[in-house]
Amino acid sequence: MTLEPIALDHLVLRVHDLKAMAAFYCDVLGCSVDRWREELGLVHLRVGRDSMIDLADAEILKKRRGAEGPAIEGTQRFYPNVEHFALTLAHFDADAIRAHLLAHGITAAPTLKRYGALGDRVSMYFTDPEGNMVELRAAQP
């Protein structure tokens, strides 16, 4: 048997402030709440038609599974198994995106051409309110 992955289904981030992080991903990055499961401390955010970002409350997750939450060393947060994740944008206007992020207090790294699932595309990096590295990528070359 050969596995043939065709898309990213979802990514789960352990977070400290579920409401603030859900607001960030919806209000700033344009995701939408698909399900809010208060009893599990879990929010499923829709990213386009076929992908999701799940936000899991670190304390509730730790109690449920014994999973360690994000550790803080100085002012940097370390997530041992996630370096960054990338969201492909249908329309990529670097100046407009940068202005939008700045209006929300976010400074993005320079826009550069990088390789990813769709080949070489321009993209920019920034961190969300809890220190997760996010890459926004153009859909078109």
QUISUL-V893519 format. One record per residue. N is the residue number from 1. SS is DSSP state (@ for helix, = for strand, . for the rest). PHI is phi as a letter, one per 20 degrees, with the letter a starting at -180 (999 if undefined). D_FIRST is the distance of its C-alpha to the first C-alpha in Angstrom with 1 decimal. Layout:
BEGIN
n:ss:phi:d_first
N:SS:PHI:D_FIRST
N:SS:PHI:D_FIRST
END
This chain:
BEGIN
n:ss:phi:d_first
1:.:999:0.0
2:.:d:3.8
3:.:f:6.6
4:.:c:9.7
5:.:f:12.8
6:.:c:15.8
7:.:a:18.7
8:.:e:20.3
9:.:f:20.8
10:=:b:23.5
11:=:c:25.2
12:=:d:27.4
13:=:d:30.7
14:=:e:33.0
15:=:c:36.5
16:.:e:40.0
17:.:c:41.6
18:@:g:39.4
19:@:f:42.0
20:@:f:42.9
21:@:f:39.3
22:@:f:38.5
23:@:f:41.7
24:@:g:40.7
25:@:f:37.3
26:@:e:38.8
27:@:f:42.3
28:@:e:41.5
29:.:e:37.9
30:.:n:37.9
31:.:f:35.2
32:=:c:36.0
33:=:f:35.8
34:=:e:33.2
35:=:b:33.9
36:=:d:36.2
37:=:d:35.5
38:@:g:38.7
39:@:f:37.9
40:@:d:34.8
41:.:m:36.3
42:=:c:33.6
43:=:c:33.9
44:=:e:31.1
45:=:d:32.1
46:=:e:30.8
47:=:c:30.1
48:.:m:30.1
49:.:e:28.2
50:.:d:24.6
51:=:c:25.1
52:=:b:27.0
53:=:d:28.8
54:=:d:29.5
55:=:d:32.7
56:=:d:32.9
57:=:f:36.4
58:@:g:36.1
59:@:f:38.7
60:@:f:37.2
61:@:f:33.7
62:@:f:35.2
63:@:f:37.0
64:@:f:33.9
65:@:c:31.4
66:.:m:33.5
67:.:f:31.8
68:.:f:34.2
69:.:e:35.6
70:.:g:36.4
71:=:e:38.9
72:=:d:41.9
73:=:c:43.5
74:.:m:46.6
75:.:d:45.8
76:=:e:42.2
77:=:e:39.3
78:=:d:36.3
79:.:d:32.8
80:.:f:30.8
81:.:d:27.4
82:.:c:28.3
83:.:e:29.9
84:.:a:30.1
85:=:c:28.4
86:=:d:28.9
87:=:d:30.0
88:=:e:30.2
89:=:d:33.5
90:.:f:34.2
91:.:c:37.6
92:.:c:38.4
93:.:d:42.1
94:@:g:42.4
95:@:f:46.1
96:@:f:45.7
97:@:f:42.7
98:@:g:44.7
99:@:f:47.7
100:@:f:45.8
101:@:f:44.3
102:@:f:47.8
103:@:f:49.3
104:.:d:47.2
105:.:m:48.2
106:.:d:45.0
107:.:d:45.4
108:.:e:42.4
109:.:f:41.7
110:.:g:42.4
111:.:f:40.3
112:=:c:38.4
113:=:e:35.7
114:=:c:32.4
115:=:e:28.8
116:=:b:26.1
117:.:g:23.3
118:.:e:25.7
119:=:n:27.2
120:=:f:30.7
121:=:b:32.6
122:=:f:35.7
123:=:b:35.3
124:=:b:37.4
125:=:d:36.9
126:=:a:38.9
127:=:d:38.7
128:.:f:38.8
129:.:g:41.5
130:.:d:39.7
131:.:n:38.7
132:.:f:35.1
133:=:e:34.5
134:=:d:33.7
135:=:d:33.0
136:=:d:34.0
137:=:c:32.6
138:=:f:33.7
139:.:f:31.5
140:.:d:33.3
141:.:f:34.1
END
